[in-house]
Structure formats: C-alpha cells, structure tokens
Amino acid sequence: MSPPSTTTAAVVADDPHLWLEEVLGPAQLEWVTKVNSACISSIGDPTATQTYTRIKSILDSKDKIPHAYRINDKYYYNFWQDEQHVQGIWRKTTLESFKNGSSGTEDTEWTTVLDIDALDPPTTDTAKTWVWHGSILLDEGPTTKKCDRALIKLSPGGSDADICREFCLETETFVDPNGTEQGFAITSPAKTRISYRSRNECLVGTDFHQDGSTLTDSGYPRVVKSWKRGTPLSEATTVFEAQQTDVAANMYSYHDRGHVHEFQLRSITFYTSQYFYRALTVEGVQNVTADMEEVPFREVPIPEDAELGTFANMALITLRSDLNVGGGTTTFKAGSLVAVPMPELMQENWTNAVELFVPTPSRSLSSSTETKDYIVIKILEDVRTKLEFWKYCPETQSWSKQVSSDDSGEDDDAGSIPVGQDVSVSSHCRNSEADNTLWLWRDGYLVPDTLEIASAEDCCKSTEFIKAKPAMFNAGGLIVEQHFATSKDGTRIPYFVMRKEDLKMDGSNAVLLDAYGGFEISLLPGYSAGVGAGWLERGGVKVVANIRGGGEYGPTWHQAALKSKRYKCFEDIEAVAQALIDSGLTSREKLACIGGSNGGLLVGNLITRPIASSLFGAAVCQVPLLDMKRYNKLLAGASWMGEYGNPDTDDWKFLRNHSPYHLLRHDILCKPEMDDNGVLVEPTESTNPDWKCPKTLFTTSTRDDRVHPGHARKMVASLLEEAGEEKAPTVLYWENTEGGHGGAADNSQRAHMWALTYNFLAQALDLESS
C-alpha cells in the first residue's frame, strides 16, 4: 500500500511510512484491517481457543474480590464488570453484607447506583462504548458530614480523553445541567482535570474551545478556570495558567483534618514541578470563589523535582535529589520522605522537620497511605515489602514511629514478607481522615488475593478476615525464586522466576521475560490469574526483571537509566536474559520478551540491538514508543521528554541510539536518513548484516490517545515491506479499534488480546512440545 500522493519525495524517502500516523484515515484503517486479518490467519481466532475461554471466565468471575470503599457512614461503593455488565456498574452495599461469603457478588446484596451499559453510546470516531474513568466526590469539610454529589468521568472507547457529568448520590441520577439544580457537565471529550472547590464551584482545566488553544504541547490542560454552578463553561474565569511547554497546569483545593489547602501546580516536566500555596478557612472556601479570593499564592520553597502533599497542617515532601538546608548543615537524602509544618516550610524553616523515611542502597519508599491519625509507609527491601507506621499528634505537631509486635525496630528484615508475595494497605473509606481503619491486601505471584480489615492503631497486628479469592489456576508444583544478574557495569539486577519445581535445566523451557524499566515504576509481585491460565499452566516459565529505570530502589535507580543513560536498562535486561540461558533454564530459541508502553520501547530495542536480538527467539511489543525522533510531536509524547530527552535538541545524538525505528531502517536495513540539514544520506553498510528479527507480535489500539498507534504501525510496515521475510520471517500486528492505552475496553477485548498474545508465544516458542 502506497503513502498518499501529497507527501513530498524527500519525506517519503526518509520515512515512507509517515502516512500511517493519520489515525482514522480510510487508507490507514484499510491497512490496519489487512494486517489484523493476517495476524488472525497466522495465530488463529483466539476466541475459539481454551485460553480465551479461561481468561474471559477469570475476568468475569464473581469470585474476584471487589475493591469497595465507604462513602459517608453506611455504604461501600465498588465498580464491577462481568459478563452481564460488560461496561460495568457502580454499585453499593453495607459492610455487613460485604463480609458475607467469600465471593464478589453471590452472597453480597449489591444495589446498582449507575449502569454504564444502560447509557446511550458515544458518537466519537470509532468508540462504541463508555469506559468508566472514576468519580470525584464533593467534600465540604468537617461542618458537612454527608457527601451527596460526585463528578463522574466516562471515556468514549477507553481513550484518556473523557467527559464529565455531575451525579447525585441521594437520587442516584445525573444532575441535569438545564434543570433547577444546574448540574456541572462537560460533554466534549478532552483530557480534563476537574475537582470541586465548593458545592457551587469547580476548578477545571480542559480544551475549553475544542481547538487545543488552552492545552500544552503535551495535550494536557494549560489553563485552569473557576466555574460557577449555573453558568456555561464559556463564562468560567481564568485563575491559573502554565507555560505552553509545560506538561500541564492544575489547581486544587481540599480539606485536610481541619485545615484547608489550596495549590496551583505547574508540571514543568514529568519529574519537575512548581507549587504555589495559600492556606484558607472552611468558611472562606465555601463563600469566596477562587477568582475573588484575596489571599495571595506564594511559591513553595522546595526543589523542583520534589513531590508535595499534606497531612493536617504538615507538608509531606518526597525527594528525588538530595536537599541541603540550614546553610548546608542538614542534608535530606534523595528518596526520603520529610514532614515539616506547612507554615514553617513557607518560611524556609526546617528546624522541626522529621524524616519519616530514609533510604539505603537496598531500601526504598514504595508508597504511603493515610488514615485519620497515621501514615503507613510501604517499604521495599530488595523488592520485598514491609510496612511501617507513624502516628501524628496534632496538639504537639509531632510524629512518633510505632513498633508492631513482629518488629523490634532493630532488624531491617523483620516484618518483610516471603519472596514473590506482597502486602498493601488502603483506607477503607474514600475520606481517609474518617478513622484509622484499613483494608489489608495480601497476594503474590502464586498466592490469590485475600482481604482483611485492620487498624493502624495496632500496626495491623489484629485483623479480621473479609474475603479470599479462590485459586484461579493450578499452581501445584510451581515455585517462585528471586535471583540477581550482573549487568555490564557490575550492578546487581533482581529478577523473579515462576517455574515448575521439577523442571529440567537443559535449555528446553519456554520462558517469557517481562520488564518495564522507566518512569520510576516498580514491578511488584501480584496474583495474575491470566498469566497462570495462559502461560504457567501450559508449562511456560514467567520471569519478571526489576531493571533500572524503575522505582524498585528509589529515584537513583530510576535516574540511572534516564535520558542519555537509557542504554543501562537495555544492558540490564540483556544480563538477565544471558543469566537465564547460562543457568540452563532456557535457550535463545525458547526465550521471549514482553513489554508495553515504555516497556514496548524496551522490546523495540531488544529486537534491534545486536546483543539482545541474538538472545531472544520471540517478542511481544505492546502499545509501544518506537520512533524517538517524532515521539514528542505525537499525542502526549511531549510530556515524556523529562524521561527520554528532546529530539529537537542535541539530545537526539543519544536518543538516536535507542530509537528502534531508526535502528531498524537506517542502521540495519541501510535506508537513507535525513541529516540535520535536510539532506538524505545513504548509509554505507549495515551495522548488523547478520541481523534476524525474532518472531514478533505487535499490539496497539486505534483509541490510544497517549502513545500514538503510528509508532507500532510504522515499525511493522518497515519490517514487512523493507526487511521482508528473509530478515523478519514472522512479524504480526493486532490493532484494537477501542481500548485506549490499556489496549482493551472490556473483558471480552482484554481476553481476546491476552489469548492472542499467549497463543502466539506458545507457537513461537513451541511451548506444548517442550
């Protein structure tokens, strides 16, 4: 299929597949239909396989544990999808009913609050269904105990862009914007940020004119306005603006244990921000709108790469770099969580600062959870979880670390859970300051979820069992191990292996290696019945590598593979792959890699790098970034320049080295490349003349408005048309017309995508004959 005739000859020569970036063009969708058909013809219809049936039944199972959270004093709300509720229902029950039985629905009396399937379908492009994006509750502070309103966000087809409608929790109906109550409603899909400031005022950033003029280069809100009830959105008043090159602007106000905080936030890059703050009163925020409030904002004096939250009148600061205060007399280390009274912080007074967490080379902060009086800190020690509890005393504005019965405070390993398992907590209530009760979740790679109710007051020592998910795949004879590989520069890289205990270490085992390596995101153990049913039960081995670029060892682990150091995460995964082969667990022909989004960029490099491409027999590349020259011009790509670099500057010198599309077309296949002066240059010879592409499946979504589907489309077109069967004998592509960045909009689509993936891998690695 040829590119459109309007494309110039020079551009066609440099990038003949550029035309595929037009997402919804007829010729482009015809190309998608053609390659989708070839994919199904090669792998087979996944819906006709046992793998699809198993995964679909798991996703629709009523034995899943609902994530339910209390709103007001009585009801616990949960969003649920199954075969009867394809797009889902928002529903409620009482705690007593929720405790009944072990299943998600059978023994619990649920009342439907909102049925997404019953709504009129969207009319946006290829979108056919609404996808739930959550609810935002009205909080009027301690003087009003009951929450009766929410903003409901719905996405057409699963895109990041969504609409917003106000909902009444008492009548369980949408509030008519044209009725007597004059409900808030944004009906044009956009990447909107909205929250209540008071009952009659919202702070909103969106594509106000539907022309992009109020968005940043990244496609997120640049302008925030005060929107009063009963007025059209067009009359909202601007209260904050960020710069065009910023990632986004935001402004938000909230109640926090008797205090009212209001922030303006410039998200400059993905990792740097500028905060502006003012303290308000309950009466003030209810009676004076944001545009009329006379209390000025002042910039918060913290590093741009720090994150800021609050607890009562305390500022909570998470550091990504070392912070020197007091004229250099005190240093808070990168990765620390520091608490300091907000008024003192604004005066740059750190005298009463308390370190709630201090990292070590093997110990990092994973997350924190708040209750009425406590902060619960989830800590990783070599990717093993431990919980710590801190209590706040408002009278003395002081913190005290709590010690549980199984933790003397002297042994760093005390309280850690077994390898391959995880524990986490969350408030049982949408309003975390209501009490000190917690949901306690436990699971692991081979351990199904359990839910208990606990209290921060005794460090979750005494718990009440609530529910347990039954085993959804046969884990008999399976074990989980943690190992460490040594990367090229000597760094130890942890990885988990899920395998049969009695398998032979003779290189014959089909192994799927999963990694992400970016954006400070940690890959932690968790129960995935889809992995079990689709891969482990069939005899496959699953490996999860905690490579640099992630957050497993805090911000320094992430920064070790940032921008020009990106190659470090590729070397890490190569080291893990080589270790798996050297151990006898697998061999090149039996080893596959998988990754999505940033992990898709990782896979793209693995199939084009000289070392990595010789280590893998197959690959699955999901919703990937692949063209790093143009990524910042496509959808939300500009927001990731803090992670990757700016290709329009000298950063392109290092970005070019890990842009899979360029590595393939210009370095391997010797296609002409345009230089900085717009001159096409013919490569003299291939950097890897013996290169052969591993068997590869690419998946993406037409509705993905975060990572542009053009990345995968162009890479596949080059592999099919320019590399050809000799160098790329098995290249398949599947593009779902819905689903957004997650690749699927409902359980049927999710089951289709994963059954397709596991069936491809089984065929590519000859799994059943292993």
Rosetta blueprint (number, residue, H / E / L):
1 M L
2 S L
3 P L
4 P L
5 S L
6 T L
7 T L
8 T L
9 A H
10 A H
11 V H
12 V H
13 A H
14 D H
15 D L
16 P L
17 H L
18 L H
19 W H
20 L H
21 E H
22 E L
23 V L
24 L L
25 G L
26 P H
27 A H
28 Q H
29 L H
30 E H
31 W H
32 V H
33 T H
34 K H
35 V H
36 N H
37 S H
38 A H
39 C H
40 I H
41 S H
42 S H
43 I H
44 G L
45 D L
46 P H
47 T H
48 A H
49 T L
50 Q H
51 T H
52 Y H
53 T H
54 R H
55 I H
56 K H
57 S H
58 I H
59 L H
60 D H
61 S L
62 K L
63 D L
64 K L
65 I L
66 P L
67 H L
68 A L
69 Y E
70 R E
71 I E
72 N L
73 D L
74 K L
75 Y E
76 Y E
77 Y E
78 N E
79 F E
80 W E
81 Q L
82 D L
83 E L
84 Q L
85 H L
86 V L
87 Q L
88 G L
89 I E
90 W E
91 R E
92 K E
93 T E
94 T E
95 L H
96 E H
97 S H
98 F H
99 K H
100 N L
101 G L
102 S L
103 S L
104 G L
105 T L
106 E L
107 D L
108 T L
109 E L
110 W L
111 T E
112 T E
113 V E
114 L E
115 D E
116 I H
117 D H
118 A H
119 L L
120 D L
121 P L
122 P L
123 T L
124 T L
125 D L
126 T L
127 A L
128 K L
129 T L
130 W E
131 V E
132 W E
133 H E
134 G E
135 S E
136 I E
137 L E
138 L L
139 D L
140 E L
141 G L
142 P L
143 T L
144 T L
145 K L
146 K L
147 C L
148 D L
149 R E
150 A E
151 L E
152 I E
153 K E
154 L E
155 S E
156 P E
157 G L
158 G L
159 S L
160 D L
161 A L
162 D E
163 I E
164 C E
165 R E
166 E E
167 F E
168 C E
169 L L
170 E L
171 T L
172 E L
173 T E
174 F E
175 V L
176 D L
177 P L
178 N L
179 G L
180 T L
181 E L
182 Q L
183 G L
184 F L
185 A E
186 I E
187 T E
188 S E
189 P E
190 A E
191 K L
192 T L
193 R E
194 I E
195 S E
196 Y E
197 R E
198 S E
199 R L
200 N L
201 E E
202 C E
203 L E
204 V E
205 G E
206 T L
207 D L
208 F L
209 H L
210 Q L
211 D L
212 G L
213 S L
214 T L
215 L E
216 T L
217 D L
218 S L
219 G L
220 Y L
221 P E
222 R L
223 V E
224 V E
225 K E
226 S E
227 W E
228 K E
229 R L
230 G L
231 T L
232 P L
233 L H
234 S H
235 E H
236 A L
237 T E
238 T E
239 V E
240 F E
241 E E
242 A L
243 Q L
244 Q L
245 T L
246 D L
247 V L
248 A E
249 A E
250 N E
251 M E
252 Y E
253 S E
254 Y E
255 H E
256 D E
257 R L
258 G L
259 H E
260 V E
261 H E
262 E E
263 F E
264 Q E
265 L E
266 R E
267 S E
268 I L
269 T L
270 F L
271 Y L
272 T L
273 S E
274 Q E
275 Y E
276 F E
277 Y E
278 R E
279 A E
280 L E
281 T L
282 V H
283 E H
284 G H
285 V H
286 Q H
287 N H
288 V L
289 T L
290 A L
291 D L
292 M L
293 E L
294 E L
295 V L
296 P L
297 F L
298 R E
299 E E
300 V L
301 P L
302 I L
303 P L
304 E L
305 D L
306 A L
307 E E
308 L E
309 G E
310 T E
311 F E
312 A L
313 N L
314 M E
315 A E
316 L E
317 I E
318 T E
319 L L
320 R L
321 S L
322 D L
323 L E
324 N E
325 V E
326 G L
327 G L
328 G L
329 T L
330 T E
331 T E
332 F E
333 K L
334 A L
335 G L
336 S L
337 L E
338 V E
339 A E
340 V E
341 P E
342 M H
343 P H
344 E H
345 L H
346 M H
347 Q L
348 E L
349 N L
350 W L
351 T L
352 N L
353 A L
354 V E
355 E E
356 L E
357 F E
358 V L
359 P L
360 T E
361 P L
362 S L
363 R E
364 S E
365 L E
366 S E
367 S E
368 S E
369 T E
370 E E
371 T L
372 K L
373 D L
374 Y E
375 I E
376 V E
377 I E
378 K E
379 I E
380 L E
381 E E
382 D L
383 V L
384 R L
385 T E
386 K E
387 L E
388 E E
389 F E
390 W E
391 K E
392 Y E
393 C E
394 P L
395 E L
396 T L
397 Q L
398 S E
399 W E
400 S E
401 K E
402 Q E
403 V L
404 S L
405 S L
406 D L
407 D L
408 S L
409 G L
410 E L
411 D L
412 D L
413 D L
414 A L
415 G L
416 S L
417 I L
418 P L
419 V L
420 G L
421 Q E
422 D E
423 V E
424 S E
425 V E
426 S E
427 S E
428 H L
429 C E
430 R L
431 N L
432 S L
433 E L
434 A L
435 D L
436 N L
437 T E
438 L E
439 W E
440 L E
441 W E
442 R E
443 D E
444 G E
445 Y L
446 L L
447 V L
448 P L
449 D L
450 T E
451 L E
452 E E
453 I E
454 A E
455 S E
456 A H
457 E H
458 D H
459 C L
460 C L
461 K L
462 S L
463 T L
464 E E
465 F E
466 I E
467 K E
468 A E
469 K L
470 P L
471 A L
472 M L
473 F L
474 N L
475 A L
476 G L
477 G L
478 L E
479 I E
480 V E
481 E E
482 Q E
483 H E
484 F E
485 A E
486 T E
487 S L
488 K L
489 D L
490 G L
491 T L
492 R E
493 I E
494 P E
495 Y E
496 F E
497 V E
498 M E
499 R E
500 K E
501 E L
502 D L
503 L L
504 K L
505 M L
506 D L
507 G L
508 S L
509 N L
510 A L
511 V E
512 L E
513 L E
514 D E
515 A L
516 Y L
517 G L
518 G L
519 F L
520 E L
521 I L
522 S L
523 L L
524 L L
525 P L
526 G L
527 Y L
528 S L
529 A H
530 G H
531 V H
532 G H
533 A H
534 G H
535 W H
536 L H
537 E L
538 R L
539 G L
540 G L
541 V E
542 K E
543 V E
544 V E
545 A E
546 N L
547 I L
548 R L
549 G L
550 G L
551 G L
552 E L
553 Y L
554 G L
555 P H
556 T H
557 W H
558 H H
559 Q H
560 A L
561 A L
562 L L
563 K H
564 S H
565 K H
566 R L
567 Y H
568 K H
569 C H
570 F H
571 E H
572 D H
573 I H
574 E H
575 A H
576 V H
577 A H
578 Q H
579 A H
580 L H
581 I H
582 D H
583 S L
584 G L
585 L L
586 T L
587 S L
588 R H
589 E H
590 K H
591 L E
592 A E
593 C E
594 I E
595 G E
596 G E
597 S L
598 N H
599 G H
600 G H
601 L H
602 L H
603 V H
604 G H
605 N H
606 L H
607 I L
608 T L
609 R L
610 P H
611 I H
612 A H
613 S H
614 S L
615 L L
616 F L
617 G L
618 A E
619 A E
620 V E
621 C E
622 Q E
623 V L
624 P L
625 L L
626 L L
627 D L
628 M L
629 K L
630 R L
631 Y H
632 N H
633 K H
634 L L
635 L H
636 A H
637 G H
638 A H
639 S H
640 W H
641 M H
642 G H
643 E H
644 Y H
645 G L
646 N L
647 P L
648 D L
649 T L
650 D L
651 D L
652 W H
653 K H
654 F H
655 L H
656 R H
657 N H
658 H H
659 S L
660 P H
661 Y H
662 H H
663 L H
664 L H
665 R H
666 H H
667 D H
668 I H
669 L L
670 C L
671 K L
672 P L
673 E E
674 M E
675 D L
676 D L
677 N L
678 G L
679 V L
680 L E
681 V E
682 E L
683 P L
684 T L
685 E L
686 S L
687 T L
688 N L
689 P L
690 D L
691 W L
692 K L
693 C L
694 P L
695 K E
696 T E
697 L E
698 F E
699 T E
700 T E
701 S E
702 T L
703 R L
704 D L
705 D L
706 R L
707 V L
708 H L
709 P L
710 G H
711 H H
712 A H
713 R H
714 K H
715 M H
716 V H
717 A H
718 S H
719 L H
720 L H
721 E H
722 E H
723 A H
724 G H
725 E H
726 E H
727 K H
728 A L
729 P L
730 T L
731 V E
732 L E
733 Y E
734 W E
735 E E
736 N E
737 T L
738 E L
739 G L
740 G H
741 H H
742 G H
743 G L
744 A L
745 A L
746 D L
747 N H
748 S H
749 Q H
750 R H
751 A H
752 H H
753 M H
754 W H
755 A H
756 L H
757 T H
758 Y H
759 N H
760 F H
761 L H
762 A H
763 Q H
764 A H
765 L L
766 D L
767 L H
768 E H
769 S H
770 S L
